Amino acid sequence: MKTLVCRCEDVTLHELEAAMERGYKDIESVKRYTGFGTGWCQGKWCLALCARLIEERGGDVQK
């Protein structure tokens, strides 16, 4: 079972974590790597969730 963090672009929690493991630690670089927040809603549904997940995993959401 996959856990979606962005429904519009079908980005999973695993993909978000993989991006961070590859060194993408700020919200903009994770967004560019995974594509979350670039779908029809432009992040209205997923941005807060993804930001929280990035911050919980030691990333920087202030950039």
A tleap script that builds the chain and sets N, CA, C and O, in Angstrom:
source leaprc.protein.ff14SB
mol = sequence {
  NMET LYS THR LEU VAL CYS ARG CYS GLU ASP
  VAL THR LEU HIE GLU LEU GLU ALA ALA MET
  GLU ARG GLY TYR LYS ASP ILE GLU SER VAL
  LYS ARG TYR THR GLY PHE GLY THR GLY TRP
  CYS GLN GLY LYS TRP CYS LEU ALA LEU CYS
  ALA ARG LEU ILE GLU GLU ARG GLY GLY ASP
  VAL GLN CLYS
}
set mol.1.N position { 0.840 -1.180 0.000 }
set mol.1.CA position { 0.000 0.000 0.000 }
set mol.1.C position { 0.886 1.245 0.000 }
set mol.1.O position { 1.825 1.346 0.790 }
set mol.2.N position { 0.586 2.180 -0.881 }
set mol.2.CA position { 1.387 3.395 -0.912 }
set mol.2.C position { 0.635 4.538 -0.241 }
set mol.2.O position { -0.588 4.644 -0.330 }
set mol.3.N position { 1.397 5.382 0.427 }
set mol.3.CA position { 0.837 6.536 1.106 }
set mol.3.C position { 1.090 7.764 0.248 }
set mol.3.O position { 2.235 8.179 0.067 }
set mol.4.N position { 0.023 8.339 -0.276 }
set mol.4.CA position { 0.157 9.525 -1.118 }
set mol.4.C position { 0.294 10.777 -0.262 }
set mol.4.O position { -0.439 10.966 0.709 }
set mol.5.N position { 1.236 11.620 -0.635 }
set mol.5.CA position { 1.361 12.925 0.015 }
set mol.5.C position { 0.916 14.033 -0.936 }
set mol.5.O position { 0.654 15.156 -0.503 }
set mol.6.N position { 0.830 13.725 -2.223 }
set mol.6.CA position { 0.315 14.664 -3.225 }
set mol.6.C position { -0.570 13.873 -4.179 }
set mol.6.O position { -0.084 13.088 -4.993 }
set mol.7.N position { -1.861 14.090 -4.066 }
set mol.7.CA position { -2.811 13.347 -4.895 }
set mol.7.C position { -2.754 13.765 -6.358 }
set mol.7.O position { -2.910 12.929 -7.248 }
set mol.8.N position { -2.536 15.026 -6.610 }
set mol.8.CA position { -2.541 15.517 -7.996 }
set mol.8.C position { -1.410 14.913 -8.828 }
set mol.8.O position { -1.608 14.539 -9.984 }
set mol.9.N position { -0.239 14.825 -8.235 }
set mol.9.CA position { 0.937 14.336 -8.952 }
set mol.9.C position { 1.327 12.918 -8.547 }
set mol.9.O position { 2.359 12.409 -8.984 }
set mol.10.N position { 0.505 12.278 -7.714 }
set mol.10.CA position { 0.726 10.887 -7.311 }
set mol.10.C position { 2.100 10.690 -6.656 }
set mol.10.O position { 2.790 9.707 -6.927 }
set mol.11.N position { 2.484 11.631 -5.798 }
set mol.11.CA position { 3.761 11.547 -5.086 }
set mol.11.C position { 3.530 10.809 -3.769 }
set mol.11.O position { 2.617 11.135 -3.011 }
set mol.12.N position { 4.367 9.817 -3.514 }
set mol.12.CA position { 4.211 9.004 -2.310 }
set mol.12.C position { 5.156 9.469 -1.202 }
set mol.12.O position { 6.117 10.202 -1.437 }
set mol.13.N position { 4.853 9.022 -0.006 }
set mol.13.CA position { 5.721 9.288 1.140 }
set mol.13.C position { 7.108 8.705 0.885 }
set mol.13.O position { 8.117 9.323 1.225 }
set mol.14.N position { 7.159 7.534 0.295 }
set mol.14.CA position { 8.444 6.901 -0.020 }
set mol.14.C position { 9.279 7.790 -0.950 }
set mol.14.O position { 10.487 7.924 -0.755 }
set mol.15.N position { 8.651 8.390 -1.948 }
set mol.15.CA position { 9.373 9.265 -2.877 }
set mol.15.C position { 9.885 10.520 -2.171 }
set mol.15.O position { 10.993 10.981 -2.444 }
set mol.16.N position { 9.085 11.065 -1.273 }
set mol.16.CA position { 9.515 12.232 -0.510 }
set mol.16.C position { 10.723 11.877 0.362 }
set mol.16.O position { 11.694 12.631 0.420 }
set mol.17.N position { 10.657 10.737 1.032 }
set mol.17.CA position { 11.771 10.300 1.876 }
set mol.17.C position { 13.008 9.993 1.037 }
set mol.17.O position { 14.127 10.284 1.459 }
set mol.18.N position { 12.822 9.412 -0.138 }
set mol.18.CA position { 13.949 9.109 -1.024 }
set mol.18.C position { 14.640 10.392 -1.478 }
set mol.18.O position { 15.866 10.438 -1.575 }
set mol.19.N position { 13.861 11.424 -1.753 }
set mol.19.CA position { 14.440 12.713 -2.146 }
set mol.19.C position { 15.313 13.263 -1.025 }
set mol.19.O position { 16.403 13.778 -1.273 }
set mol.20.N position { 14.833 13.151 0.197 }
set mol.20.CA position { 15.605 13.657 1.331 }
set mol.20.C position { 16.867 12.832 1.550 }
set mol.20.O position { 17.904 13.375 1.929 }
set mol.21.N position { 16.788 11.537 1.317 }
set mol.21.CA position { 17.975 10.685 1.440 }
set mol.21.C position { 19.023 11.036 0.391 }
set mol.21.O position { 20.218 10.846 0.620 }
set mol.22.N position { 18.590 11.542 -0.742 }
set mol.22.CA position { 19.508 11.938 -1.816 }
set mol.22.C position { 20.109 13.322 -1.575 }
set mol.22.O position { 20.930 13.791 -2.362 }
set mol.23.N position { 19.700 13.971 -0.490 }
set mol.23.CA position { 20.300 15.249 -0.137 }
set mol.23.C position { 19.424 16.463 -0.352 }
set mol.23.O position { 19.844 17.585 -0.069 }
set mol.24.N position { 18.222 16.264 -0.844 }
set mol.24.CA position { 17.304 17.386 -1.025 }
set mol.24.C position { 16.627 17.643 0.317 }
set mol.24.O position { 15.764 16.874 0.741 }
set mol.25.N position { 17.016 18.713 0.976 }
set mol.25.CA position { 16.575 18.942 2.353 }
set mol.25.C position { 15.650 20.135 2.528 }
set mol.25.O position { 15.033 20.276 3.584 }
set mol.26.N position { 15.534 20.998 1.523 }
set mol.26.CA position { 14.621 22.129 1.675 }
set mol.26.C position { 13.379 21.887 0.822 }
set mol.26.O position { 13.396 21.091 -0.117 }
set mol.27.N position { 12.325 22.576 1.161 }
set mol.27.CA position { 11.025 22.306 0.551 }
set mol.27.C position { 11.038 22.525 -0.965 }
set mol.27.O position { 10.404 21.767 -1.700 }
set mol.28.N position { 11.737 23.532 -1.434 }
set mol.28.CA position { 11.757 23.815 -2.875 }
set mol.28.C position { 12.489 22.725 -3.656 }
set mol.28.O position { 12.028 22.320 -4.723 }
set mol.29.N position { 13.610 22.249 -3.147 }
set mol.29.CA position { 14.340 21.209 -3.879 }
set mol.29.C position { 13.594 19.874 -3.841 }
set mol.29.O position { 13.614 19.130 -4.822 }
set mol.30.N position { 12.939 19.565 -2.728 }
set mol.30.CA position { 12.128 18.341 -2.661 }
set mol.30.C position { 10.953 18.462 -3.625 }
set mol.30.O position { 10.590 17.494 -4.294 }
set mol.31.N position { 10.365 19.638 -3.693 }
set mol.31.CA position { 9.255 19.876 -4.626 }
set mol.31.C position { 9.715 19.680 -6.070 }
set mol.31.O position { 9.018 19.042 -6.859 }
set mol.32.N position { 10.865 20.216 -6.416 }
set mol.32.CA position { 11.382 20.068 -7.782 }
set mol.32.C position { 11.740 18.620 -8.096 }
set mol.32.O position { 11.541 18.160 -9.220 }
set mol.33.N position { 12.265 17.904 -7.112 }
set mol.33.CA position { 12.667 16.514 -7.331 }
set mol.33.C position { 11.460 15.589 -7.476 }
set mol.33.O position { 11.440 14.716 -8.343 }
set mol.34.N position { 10.447 15.787 -6.617 }
set mol.34.CA position { 9.304 14.869 -6.615 }
set mol.34.C position { 8.133 15.359 -7.456 }
set mol.34.O position { 7.374 14.551 -7.992 }
set mol.35.N position { 7.979 16.660 -7.575 }
set mol.35.CA position { 6.846 17.215 -8.308 }
set mol.35.C position { 5.632 17.515 -7.450 }
set mol.35.O position { 4.599 17.938 -7.968 }
set mol.36.N position { 5.740 17.300 -6.131 }
set mol.36.CA position { 4.575 17.602 -5.300 }
set mol.36.C position { 4.262 19.092 -5.402 }
set mol.36.O position { 5.163 19.919 -5.545 }
set mol.37.N position { 2.995 19.417 -5.328 }
set mol.37.CA position { 2.578 20.811 -5.358 }
set mol.37.C position { 2.551 21.447 -6.735 }
set mol.37.O position { 2.350 22.656 -6.851 }
set mol.38.N position { 2.750 20.656 -7.781 }
set mol.38.CA position { 2.767 21.219 -9.136 }
set mol.38.C position { 1.556 20.792 -9.956 }
set mol.38.O position { 1.483 21.080 -11.150 }
set mol.39.N position { 0.621 20.119 -9.333 }
set mol.39.CA position { -0.577 19.655 -10.036 }
set mol.39.C position { -1.649 20.726 -10.108 }
set mol.39.O position { -1.374 21.911 -9.916 }
set mol.40.N position { -2.858 20.305 -10.384 }
set mol.40.CA position { -3.952 21.252 -10.599 }
set mol.40.C position { -4.251 22.118 -9.378 }
set mol.40.O position { -4.719 23.246 -9.533 }
set mol.41.N position { -3.993 21.620 -8.169 }
set mol.41.CA position { -4.306 22.421 -6.970 }
set mol.41.C position { -3.157 23.342 -6.567 }
set mol.41.O position { -3.320 24.186 -5.686 }
set mol.42.N position { -1.993 23.184 -7.209 }
set mol.42.CA position { -0.821 24.018 -6.924 }
set mol.42.C position { -0.423 24.011 -5.449 }
set mol.42.O position { 0.006 25.031 -4.909 }
set mol.43.N position { -0.567 22.857 -4.807 }
set mol.43.CA position { -0.123 22.698 -3.426 }
set mol.43.C position { -1.150 23.012 -2.363 }
set mol.43.O position { -0.849 22.920 -1.173 }
set mol.44.N position { -2.347 23.378 -2.756 }
set mol.44.CA position { -3.368 23.713 -1.750 }
set mol.44.C position { -3.705 22.526 -0.856 }
set mol.44.O position { -4.060 22.711 0.308 }
set mol.45.N position { -3.599 21.312 -1.385 }
set mol.45.CA position { -3.919 20.118 -0.600 }
set mol.45.C position { -2.696 19.501 0.057 }
set mol.45.O position { -2.815 18.908 1.129 }
set mol.46.N position { -1.529 19.622 -0.554 }
set mol.46.CA position { -0.383 18.847 -0.069 }
set mol.46.C position { 0.750 19.662 0.543 }
set mol.46.O position { 1.586 19.097 1.248 }
set mol.47.N position { 0.808 20.943 0.305 }
set mol.47.CA position { 1.965 21.723 0.739 }
set mol.47.C position { 2.186 21.659 2.249 }
set mol.47.O position { 3.312 21.441 2.697 }
set mol.48.N position { 1.137 21.843 3.030 }
set mol.48.CA position { 1.284 21.819 4.490 }
set mol.48.C position { 1.742 20.448 4.973 }
set mol.48.O position { 2.606 20.351 5.845 }
set mol.49.N position { 1.167 19.390 4.409 }
set mol.49.CA position { 1.556 18.032 4.795 }
set mol.49.C position { 3.016 17.771 4.437 }
set mol.49.O position { 3.780 17.278 5.266 }
set mol.50.N position { 3.401 18.097 3.219 }
set mol.50.CA position { 4.780 17.854 2.793 }
set mol.50.C position { 5.765 18.685 3.608 }
set mol.50.O position { 6.839 18.201 3.965 }
set mol.51.N position { 5.410 19.919 3.900 }
set mol.51.CA position { 6.287 20.767 4.718 }
set mol.51.C position { 6.476 20.155 6.101 }
set mol.51.O position { 7.590 20.125 6.624 }
set mol.52.N position { 5.397 19.674 6.688 }
set mol.52.CA position { 5.505 19.050 8.010 }
set mol.52.C position { 6.381 17.803 7.953 }
set mol.52.O position { 7.224 17.596 8.826 }
set mol.53.N position { 6.187 16.979 6.939 }
set mol.53.CA position { 6.981 15.753 6.809 }
set mol.53.C position { 8.462 16.067 6.603 }
set mol.53.O position { 9.327 15.394 7.164 }
set mol.54.N position { 8.748 17.079 5.807 }
set mol.54.CA position { 10.138 17.478 5.572 }
set mol.54.C position { 10.766 17.983 6.864 }
set mol.54.O position { 11.895 17.620 7.196 }
set mol.55.N position { 10.039 18.815 7.585 }
set mol.55.CA position { 10.558 19.350 8.848 }
set mol.55.C position { 10.776 18.241 9.873 }
set mol.55.O position { 11.790 18.243 10.572 }
set mol.56.N position { 9.850 17.302 9.974 }
set mol.56.CA position { 9.983 16.185 10.916 }
set mol.56.C position { 11.212 15.331 10.619 }
set mol.56.O position { 11.768 14.697 11.516 }
set mol.57.N position { 11.629 15.320 9.366 }
set mol.57.CA position { 12.774 14.513 8.957 }
set mol.57.C position { 14.064 15.325 8.896 }
set mol.57.O position { 15.057 14.888 8.315 }
set mol.58.N position { 14.037 16.513 9.503 }
set mol.58.CA position { 15.249 17.318 9.625 }
set mol.58.C position { 15.498 18.290 8.492 }
set mol.58.O position { 16.577 18.878 8.409 }
set mol.59.N position { 14.526 18.469 7.622 }
set mol.59.CA position { 14.693 19.388 6.507 }
set mol.59.C position { 14.379 20.823 6.889 }
set mol.59.O position { 13.950 21.109 8.007 }
set mol.60.N position { 14.601 21.715 5.940 }
set mol.60.CA position { 14.394 23.147 6.157 }
set mol.60.C position { 13.186 23.607 5.354 }
set mol.60.O position { 13.196 23.535 4.125 }
set mol.61.N position { 12.159 24.072 6.028 }
set mol.61.CA position { 10.962 24.541 5.333 }
set mol.61.C position { 10.905 26.064 5.270 }
set mol.61.O position { 9.916 26.619 4.790 }
set mol.62.N position { 11.927 26.741 5.738 }
set mol.62.CA position { 11.935 28.202 5.754 }
set mol.62.C position { 12.484 28.812 4.476 }
set mol.62.O position { 12.345 30.019 4.273 }
set mol.63.N position { 13.100 28.026 3.610 }
set mol.63.CA position { 13.685 28.571 2.373 }
set mol.63.C position { 12.624 28.932 1.385 }
set mol.63.O position { 12.933 29.404 0.292 }
savepdb mol mol.pdb
quit
